[in-house]
Amino acid sequence: MKPEGDATRVEWSMHDPAPFVTKLMQAPSIMDRMVGKISKTA
């Protein structure tokens, strides 16, 4: 955090052990599980 006049600048980053490509490959299965639950209740 760095003071800048009347405000404070905050910088952060996120770290995850799974590479970005792995996250992209997992997204369809996560979406399918979410949509499957909705369609089964409707």
Backbone bond lengths (Angstrom), bond angles and torsions (degrees), N, CA, C in turn:
res aa  C-N    CA-C-N  psi(-1)  N-CA   C-N-CA  omega(-1)  CA-C   N-CA-C  phi
1 M - - - 1.444 - - 1.523 107.82 -
2 K 1.338 113.60 134.42 1.454 119.17 -179.02 1.525 109.20 -129.86
3 P 1.319 118.28 126.92 1.462 119.88 176.30 1.532 110.56 -67.86
4 E 1.327 115.89 135.19 1.468 121.85 176.50 1.520 108.01 -136.76
5 G 1.291 116.87 94.37 1.462 120.62 -179.28 1.518 110.69 64.13
6 D 1.345 116.68 -123.60 1.463 122.00 179.87 1.528 112.67 -86.05
7 A 1.328 117.71 -1.88 1.469 121.63 -176.19 1.528 110.49 -120.53
8 T 1.295 115.19 175.71 1.460 121.80 176.01 1.523 108.54 -128.59
9 R 1.314 116.05 128.10 1.472 120.85 177.63 1.521 108.25 -85.24
10 V 1.339 115.51 129.09 1.455 121.45 178.39 1.521 108.10 -119.73
11 E 1.316 117.42 128.96 1.458 122.40 177.70 1.510 108.39 -122.53
12 W 1.340 116.41 139.47 1.453 119.92 177.42 1.512 109.26 -146.79
13 S 1.314 114.52 165.80 1.457 120.41 176.50 1.516 108.10 -140.90
14 M 1.322 115.46 160.63 1.457 120.85 179.83 1.525 108.47 -116.99
15 H 1.323 115.55 138.04 1.457 121.06 177.70 1.517 108.18 -123.71
16 D 1.312 115.71 136.71 1.452 120.95 -179.41 1.526 107.77 -141.23
17 P 1.323 117.21 137.64 1.463 118.21 -178.94 1.530 113.87 -67.35
18 A 1.342 118.06 -22.35 1.464 120.55 -179.78 1.533 109.73 -83.58
19 P 1.332 117.90 129.65 1.460 120.47 176.69 1.537 111.23 -64.90
20 F 1.319 115.41 159.24 1.466 121.66 -177.27 1.523 111.68 -58.05
21 V 1.333 117.56 -40.59 1.466 121.21 -178.51 1.530 110.10 -62.18
22 T 1.324 117.01 -38.82 1.461 120.85 178.78 1.521 110.41 -63.09
23 K 1.320 116.82 -40.71 1.460 120.77 178.49 1.531 110.63 -62.52
24 L 1.338 116.38 -40.09 1.464 119.72 178.93 1.526 111.01 -64.45
25 M 1.316 117.09 -37.64 1.462 120.61 -179.39 1.532 110.80 -71.54
26 Q 1.321 118.30 -29.82 1.459 121.95 -179.21 1.529 112.07 -79.80
27 A 1.310 118.39 -23.82 1.466 121.94 -174.69 1.526 113.48 -56.06
28 P 1.349 120.70 -46.91 1.471 119.44 -179.74 1.533 112.92 -60.64
29 S 1.324 117.86 -39.05 1.466 118.80 -179.28 1.519 110.99 -69.47
30 I 1.316 117.56 -35.67 1.472 120.69 177.00 1.524 109.58 -65.76
31 M 1.322 116.79 -44.33 1.471 120.90 179.24 1.525 110.16 -62.85
32 D 1.332 117.18 -41.16 1.456 121.27 -179.71 1.529 110.38 -61.90
33 R 1.326 116.71 -41.92 1.467 119.72 178.36 1.523 111.03 -64.05
34 M 1.337 116.99 -40.51 1.465 120.41 -179.13 1.533 110.60 -67.21
35 V 1.325 117.08 -47.15 1.449 121.87 -178.36 1.525 110.25 -68.58
36 G 1.323 117.02 -36.49 1.464 120.70 178.22 1.515 111.62 -60.25
37 K 1.320 117.59 -41.13 1.466 120.65 178.55 1.514 110.74 -65.33
38 I 1.334 116.78 -40.03 1.462 120.43 -179.53 1.518 110.67 -67.80
39 S 1.343 117.43 -44.39 1.469 120.20 -176.84 1.525 111.37 -69.24
40 K 1.316 118.45 -30.16 1.469 120.52 178.74 1.524 111.91 -71.74
41 T 1.338 117.28 -30.12 1.469 120.37 179.69 1.511 112.25 -85.61
42 A 1.321 117.90 -19.01 1.474 120.89 -176.85 1.514 110.96 -84.33
